[in-house]
Amino acid sequence: MKIILAVLALIGSSLVLPHSPTPDVAAQDSAPGFVVSADWLSQHLNDPHVRVITTGERAQYERAHIPGARFLSHEETLNHESHGLLAPAALSAALARAGASDDARIVLYGESPMVTGWLFMALASLGHGDHVSMLDGNLDTWRAKDRPVATAVPPAATGTLTPKPAPDVIVTAPWVRERLQTPGVKVLDVRSERERANGYLPGSTLVIWRDLFSDPDRAIFKSREDIRALLSKAGVGPQDQVVTYCAIGMRASLMYFAARYAGLPARVYVGSFEDWQRQPGYPVVK
């Protein structure tokens, strides 16, 4: 009798298991992380707690976009006098109209990973970086997998994105100058070799943004481990504070995202080298 009961219990458990996801699977599903695949987004596209925002050129958006995606130009996030971000209340309102909200997983994609990186940085500056992901491979990969596209433009969203300004995202020229060549702080130059030849911040290391991708033309990211190895090769230690700069901040925002994706503490110098050169007496190596 004991043997029969044991067999029946084993059969019963085998019937239940396929319908009961393990805690690990459930956790992965609820917390997709910094980069999501086209497959993941396809499975969650109708989830009311997933919002898609795209950026780039409005005309291309109107020709084809992921169904339900709303468009936001990075220009709509800018304070044009300083080429920095809008004040938090205005920035939150612009992002909320595009679908960002306190209770949603926000998925970003666009024609250029630099512009998408800028939107990530904008959301992180408001304290919402922990529920923002980038779509790996952008629209090209989505279409290559025969996923649907749309031309209908959804109305402006009406959700709430509460500004919770994060002081550990954006840094200024004085902040950077105080920490140049300081142990534990690694400044990354995200420009081209030609730009760097005309001058760079003392102690900074060049990292080319295209090296973040296994396929730069389609913006397919390397693994977290590979990106961590890339930054390690640039001299970034596992406990170092990464600071990124470029010409004005777009590429620096992408590298900021990559450092966060790799699990490293990071900040971005918005204004970057153009702003640095305007500061009287600030050092430049040529």
N, C-alpha and C positions, 0 to 999 in steps of 0.2 A: 504493500500500500504506500509506504514512504517513497519508493522509487516512482510509482505512478504519479503521486503529487508533485514530485520534483520535476518530472517530464512536463506535466501540465503547466507548471509555473514557468518553465523555460520557454514553452510554446507561447504562453501569454505575453511574456516579455518581448519576444521577437515580433509579435503583432503590434505592440505599442511603440517600439523604438523608431520605426520609420516615420511616425507622425509626431515625434517629440524632438525638436531640434535641441542640440546640446547647448549649454549656456554660452560656450565660445562662439558658436554660429550666431546665436541671437545677439550677442554683444557686437559682433562684427557688423551685423545688419543694421543695428541702431546707431553705430558710430563708424561711418565709412572712412573717416580720416581726411587728410589734406588733398588726396588725389582719388578721384573715382573713375571707373571705367564706363564706357558706353553701355556695357551690359548692365552694370549696376543702375545707371540712370534710367535705362529702358524699363527695368523692373519697378522703379519707384516714380516714374514720370507722373502718375495719377495720384500720388500721395499728396494730400493737401499740406503736409508739413515739409515738402520739398519744393523749392522755388528755383527757377533757372533764370539767370541774368546773363545777357551777352553784350559785348562791346565791340567797337571797331568802326565800321562804316555803316551808316543808316541804310544806304541803298542796298548793300549786300544783305542786311538783315531782312529787308522787305522782300527780297527775291526768295529767300529760303532761310528758315531757322527751325530749331527744335520746337515742336508744338508746345505752346504755353510760355515760351521764353519771352521775356521783356527786354527791351533794348535800353542801355544806358551808356551814353558817350562819357569818356573820362573827362571831357571838357565841362560836363555838368557838375563835376565834383571839385572844380578848380576855383581858387581865388586867383583871378587873372593878374592881379597886381603883384602878387608874390610868387606865383606859380606853385603855391602850396595848396593845401586842402581848404575847402570851405570851413567856416565855423561849425562846431559839432551839431548844432540844431539844424542848420541848413543842409549839412551833409547827410544827416540821418533822414531828413525829409526826402531828399533826392533819391537815396537808396531805397527807402520804403516805397516810393512810387514805382520803382522798378521791381518790387516784389520782396525785398529783404524785410524780415520781421524777427521779433524776439524769439518766436517759437518755431522757426523754420530752418532746415538745412539748406543753405544757399549754395548752389552750384554755378560756377562761373565758366564761361568759355568766350573765345573771341578770335579775331583774325590774327592778333599778335599776342604772344604770351607776356610781353612787356606791359601792354595795356591791361591785360587780365591781372597781372601782378599788382598793378596800381590799384585796381578795385579791391583786391584782397587786402592790400595795405590800408586802404581807406576804411574798410570794415573792421580791420584789426585795431585801427586807431580809435574806433568808437567802442572797443571792448567786445567785439563780436567775432573775432578771428577763430574762436574755437568751434564755430558751427558753419564754417565756410570751406568748400572744396573746389578744386579745379577739375574740369573734365579732361581726362587724358586723351590727347589726340584731337581735341576740338571737333568742329563740325565735319572735317574730312573723314575722321575715323567713324563718326556716327553714321555718315552716309555710306561709307564703305561696308558697313555691317547691315545695309539695307534697312536702317531705321527710318521712320517717317519724318518728313519735314513739312513745314507749314508756311503759308504766306499771311494768314490772318494775324492781325496785330491785336493782342489782348488789351483791354482797358488798363489804365493805371491802377495799381494795387492800392488797397486801403488799410493794410496792416500797420502795425506800430513797431518801429525800430527805436528803442530807447537809447539815447546816447549815454555811454558810460566811458568817457574819455580815458584811454590807457596811456599813462605817461612813459611807458617803457617801449614804445614803438618808434616814434619819430624823434630824431635828435637834431640839434642846431650846430652851427659852426663853432661857437664857443665850447659846447659840450665835447665835440670831437677834438678840438685843439688841446683841451685839458688832458686828454687821454691818448694823444699820439704816442706811439711806441711805448705804451704802458703794458707791463706784463698782464696777461689775462684779457687784453682787448686786441682783437685782430681786425684791422681795417682792410676791406676788400674793394679794389678798383674794378668796376664792371664795365669798363669802356673797351675800345679797341686798342691794339698795339700802337696804331698811328696816333690816336688821341693821347695815349699815355706818353708818347715821345715828346709831346709839347708841354708836359708838366704833370706832376702827380703829388699826392699827399705823402709826406715823409713816412716811411715804414709801411706803406700800403702794398698789397700784393695783387697783381692782375689775375682775374679769373674771367674767362670768356663765357658769356651767358649761354652760347650754343652748346657748350660742353655739359650743360645740365640735362640734355636730351639725347636719347638713343636715336631719335629721328627728329632733328631740329626743324625741318620743313613742315612736319606734321605736329610738332610740339608734343611728342611722346616722351614723357619723363623717364629718366633712368630710375633705378630703384633707390630707396632711401639709403641703402648701404653704399651704392655706387656714388651717390651725391656726397655722402659723408666722407668717402675716400677721396673724392675730388677736392673737398675743402680741407681735408687733412693734408693733402699734398701741397696746398697753398699755405700751410702753416697753422691751420686752425686746430687747436687742441680741444679735447672733449668737453672741457669746462670753460673754454674761452667765450667771451662776449663778442659776437660778430657785429661789425658795423659796415654797412654797404653804401657805396656812392658810385655815381656815374657822371653824366654831363648835367642832367637836371633832375633825375630821380626815377625815371621810368624803368630802366634796366636794374637800377638799385632795388626797386620794389620787387622785381622778379627774383633777384638773388636773396632778398629778405625772405620771401616766401620759401625759396629752396632751403635756406638754412633752417627755417621753422619746420619744414617737412622732414629734414634730416635730424630733427630733435635737438637743435642747438639754440641757445638764447641769441636773439638777433635784434638789431635796430637798423633803421634806415635814415640816411641823411637826405632829406628832401631838400631840393635846391642844389645839392651836390657841388660839382666842381665850379659851375658858373657862380654859385653863391659864394664859394670859398674864395674865388679870385677877387670878389668885390670887398673882402674884408681887409682893411689896411694892415699891412705887416704880417699877414698869415703866410707861413712858409710853403713854398712850392719847390719840388725837386725837378730839375730838368737834365 
